[in-house]
């Protein structure tokens, strides 16, 4: 614990903002899926990261990313390794971002019988766009990203056997639509869910947006 | 909004979602259900597992579409299916069925002894086997969006999987340590496209996801391949030719997640029942080795 407090003492002598980002530590759930891709994206932003496979790796984290992969595999492993309850407890107090399979795990219901964290007031529909041959790339309009980049450029979104966010509760902010009315990115309090994979692109704005969520808490 | 279906990023992307996971051979919808419940990240639908193909002999072809469709209807995870090397019409049929990945596989009897399928023409992604860097990069050049080292399917002997993984990863280490002026000559010597050789050198890894296959039968085998540096594993005969498939399947899945944690591996490996009966590679005649198929 002492190690964690020492740097913050040093930081308080620096002008605000300088090096602050380096203080943040993000966990990436590494049971299965493209956790490496998220980690590389955060490495590129100078963020401390750790791959999370066990409960004790959730301590001293400022946020958690649940990556893309197979939601049934991750749910099964999290259940077998008795991680579900600890992940839920973590999520109640910290920022969590789920991409694709991660978004499914954050949702209350996916239309399948499978273990879910169920912390977000959303329901998802798995493989809503069809099988792999229907997977696609598309430029998305995401006005919320102006917080981290004023350019307002479209976001290159990669959808792979992607889920849709079918219903959203009253506290859920919709960040992006596809085909005018289908929801593919949402935020609710400290939680973020995207149907697509910013970690597969070279555009780090969603990762910066997640960091902004943590810093502005 | 631009909208591109079946781009290379999307084809390669599904393989990236499979990373850290286990892809299991299944021959019935019931097997597929067991595999999914055990935590498989995808299944390979086929009529016979490689151990039976090896035992039965004869010509091994693409599976009956009826079987593949039934398995697709049974599980929510991705379903792969195999076509013969060079048999682009079997591949067209599998694409029309809507399978999620095609394995252009040496486990089936090759349809073309000189050419592989030109895979860029398909929207469905392909995985192909390799024994070394040259073979891997030729397949990627043809459009493979995922690579697996071949090993020797249907044996339960991991020795060839180790040999091929060490060869590919060793070739990459060698490529990275040589001066740039030697790279063209190296490309020529391994018969690989120069641009892909340069890309591999820059990345320090293959430009697509790289799994291991062929002979993995235990959680320890799977963790061995992961520690050698592959990104996930295929298990063929090793699961449904063992005494307790559901238990073993789940143990292999867990071992791939905790591949670097010997204490966890010890726990995971306990009390799994009989493994598949193995067949030593050294007891198999040279002309019966499947890994030699592919060019």
Interface residues (C-beta under 8 A of the other chain):
Chain A: X30 X31 X32 X33 X34 X35 X36 X37 X53 X68 X69 X70 X72 X73 X76 X77 X80 X81 X100 X101 X112 X126 X127 X130 X131 X132 X133 X134 X135 X136 X137 X138 X139 X140 X141 X154 X158 X159 X160 X161 X197 X200
Chain B: X1 X2 X3 X4 X5 X6 X7 X9 X10 X11 X13 X14 X16 X17 X18 X19 X20 X21 X36 X37 X38 X39 X40 X41 X42 X72 X76 X77 X78 X95 X98 X99 X100 X101 X123 X124 X125 X250 X253 X254 X256 X257 X258 X261
